[in-house]
């Protein structure tokens, strides 16, 4: 009972912090956001990636934005991603891409998204790089699966994201395991979804996360274990040990700038791969505020950061 009260109080406090942050002058928010967003330009992001690589971390880059409604804008974003793939190759960086399908035309038309995905896949194939298709809100799940399957059949370096808080995810993974070379990032899920679509209780989300992770391990599915929850990380270690999972069948993934209480270093000490998700782009403010509203728990990190600085 007491723990539930503490959780509710923390949630209410974090929601207040979100409102507080939106009232701050833009230059203060920008100053704080620099820790979590790698600038506005490609060169800024790749400089961060190089620094991470030098410390032993892998990376994935994401141009901030989603729900593009203009064909020419979607085409330009796609070309920006293609340029990034080439730059990653030229600079010999250990880095791949994370893309949102709505950012490159999924909301516009089937032709638009397929044209842009085909161009991206052709460029990735040329430079032997990997593309991770990010998952968006639940209304996009079926479309995302359909596009993933289409391009996974054409190119074996395409991955997907699954969200543990969705009721459907266990069944989805059971169906997806038929696909060859399946590579997933497993996260809790950040979008606000109704209770008929998503688990609302944190402990039950964690239970489902571990159930999905076990299923993936037992079915030889490559997993990006994407969480900042220390309970889940400890339990993931237990599963890796219990099932004797090879180090080449998983990696841990974290968001750029989010403190991890020394765990990323511990991963490296165990010779586990660690990939840092590096977002960048001119939409950094809208992205930051939107993500805070969708996941107020992040506000606690930023609140402490503001007062440190």
N, C-alpha and C positions, 0 to 999 in steps of 0.2 A: 504493500500500500504506500509506504513512505517513498519507495523508489519510483513509483508511478507519479507521485506528486512532484518529486524532484525533476523527473523527465518533462512533465507539463510546464513546470516553472522555467526550465531551461529553454523549452520551445518558445514560450511566450517572450522570454528575454531576447532570444535570437531574432524573433519577429520585430521586436522594438528596435533592435540594432539595424535591421534592414531599412526600416523607415528613417532612422537617424542618418544612415549612410547616404540615402537618396537626397537628403537635405544639405549635404556637404558641398562646398564649392568644387567645381570640376577638377581644379588643379590638385586638390587634396586626394580625391578619389583616384586620379591618374597616378599620383605618387605611390599610393598603396597598391594599386593594380599592377604596377611594374613587377611586383614579386610573383604575380600569378599569371600575367599575360606577357608574352615575349615581344612587346613592341607592336608596331603597326606594319612594318615592312618585312619582306622575305629575308633581307640581309640580317635584320635584328634576330629573327627566329633561328636562322642557321648559325649565327654566332653563339646563341644559347645552346644549340644542339652540339656544336663543337666543344664547348666547355663541359657539357654533360658527358660526351664521349670520352674526353680526356680524364674524367673521374671514374670511368668504367661503366657508365650508364648507356643504354640504348635510348632511342627517342622515337616519338611519332609526332608529326606536326599537323595542325588543323587550322585552316583559314576560318576565322570567326564569321558566323552568319548562317542563316537558314531561311527557308521559305522565299526564295527568289521568285519573282513573278514576271521577269523580263527575259526574253530569249537571249538577247545580246549580252545582258549581264551574266546570265548562267554560262554562256559560252566563254566570256572573259575569265570568270572564276575557274572554269575548267582549264583554260590555257595557262592560268597562273599556277595551278597544280602541276601541269605538265612541265612548266619551267622549273618548279621546285624539284621534281623528280630528276631532271637533268642536272641541276645544281648539286643535289645530294651525291650523284654519281661523280661529278667533276671534283667535288671537295672530299670525296672518299669518306662520307659520313655514315655512321651506323644509325640509319633513320628510315622510317617509312611514313606513309600518309594515313590520316584518318579523315574521312569525308562524310558529310551529311548529304544524302540524296536530294533533299528538298533545296539544298544550296545550289545544286547544279542542274535543276530543272524538273524534278519529279512532280512538283505542283503544277507545272506548266502543261506538259503533254508527254505521252509515251515516246513520241519521236524525239523530243528535246532531251529527255533523260537518257535514252538509248544512244543517241548521237554522241552525247558528252561522255557517257561511260565507255563507249567503244574507243573514243580518242584517248581517254585516260588509260584504259587497259593496253592499248597499242604502245603507248609511251612506257608504261610500267614494264611491259614485256621487253622492250628495247633495252632497258637498263636493269632488268632482273630485280625489280623492286616490288614491294608488297603494298596492297591497298586494303585498309580496314574500312568497311562500311559501318558508320555509326548508326545506332538505333535512335529513333526519335520517339514522339509520343505514340500511344497505342493505336491511334487512327492510321498510322503509317506502317504498322508492323507487317501486315500481309503484303503490301506493295514492296516493302524492303526485302522480305524473303524471296519474293518472285524475281526481283532484279538480281539479288545475290545468286540465286540458282542459275540464272541465265548466264552470268559472267563467270561463275565458278566452274561451269562446264567448259568455258573457253580458255580459262587461265587459272592455274592452280595456286596462284599467290594472291587470292582474294579472301578476306576474312569478314567476320560478322560480330555484332555485339548482341548479347542476350542480357535481359534484365530480370534479376531474381525476384523482384516484387510482383511480377505479373503471374497470375494464376496459371496461365497457359504455357509458361516457359518449359516446364518439365516435358510436356507433351511435344512442344516444338522441337526440343533437342532430340527427343527420341525419333522424331521424323527426320530431322536434319542429319542424324548420324549416318544415314544412307549415302550422303554426299561424300565424295572422295576428298581427302586432304582437308577435312573440316578443321578450321582454326577459329576459335571464339574468344572474345573478351567477355568475361563475366563480371557484371557490376550489379549493384543493388537496384539502381533505377532512380532517376532524378525528377521525372515529370510528375505532376499532380494528377492522379488517376482515381476514378471512382472505386468504391469497394467491390463492385461486381467484376472489375478488371484487375485490381491490384490488391495485394495483401497490405493492410494498414498497420499492423502491429510489428514493431521493430524486431522483437525476438523471433517472431514467425518468419519474417523476411530472412533473418540470419539462418534459421533452420532450413529454409528453402534454398538459400545460397549454397549451403554445405551439401545438401542433397543433390543439387545440380552439379556441383564440383566433383563429388564422388562419382556420379554417373559418367561425367566426362572422362575422368581418370580411368575408370573401369572399362570404358569403350575406346581408349587410346585416342581421344580427341585432344588436340593441342589447346591449352587454356592460358589466356592472359588473366591472371587473378588480380582484378582491378578493385581494390578497396583500401580505405584508410582506417577501417574498423580493426582495432588491435585484437579483439576477440576473434574475428574471422581469420586474421593473419595467423594467430596462434593455432587455431583449429586447422588451417590449411597446412601448416607445418606438420601437425599430427597426421593428417591424411597422407601427405607425401611420404612420411616415414612408414605408416601402417601399410600402405599399398606398394611401397618401394618404387615410387615413380621416378623415372629417369629425368635428369635435369634438362634434357632436350625436349621434354614434353610439356613444359609450362614456363611462364615467366610472371613476375610480379609487375604490376603497373600502378603508377601513381600520377597525380596531377602535379604539374610544375608549381613549385612554391609552397605546397601544403606540407607543414611539418609532420614528421613521421616518428618522432621520439627515438631516433637512432635505428629504426627498422630497415631502412634502405641500405644502410651500411652493414647491418646484420645479414641481409640477403646476399650482399656481395661476399661477405666472409664465408658464407656457405657455398659460394660459387654458383648462386642462383642468378639468372638473368633479371635485370630490372629495367623496365622501359618507362620513360617519363613522357607524359602527354603534354605537349607544348602548343598552346593556342596562341594565335597572333592575328593582327589585322585591325583595320580601322573601326570595326564594330565592337571594339573592346568594351566600351561603356555599356551599351545596350545588353551585350552578352553578360557582363558582370552583374548588372542589376537583375536581369531576368533569372540568372542562375541562382542568385541569392534568394529571390522570391520563391523559386522552385525548391530550393534546398537551404532553408534558414540556418541549418547547422554550420554551414560554411561561414556564416556571419561571425561566429565566435572567434575563428582564426583571424579574420580581418579586423575585428574590434580590438583584439589584443595587439595586432600589428600597428594600428593607428596610434595607440597610446605608447607603444614602444618608441615610435618614431617622432 
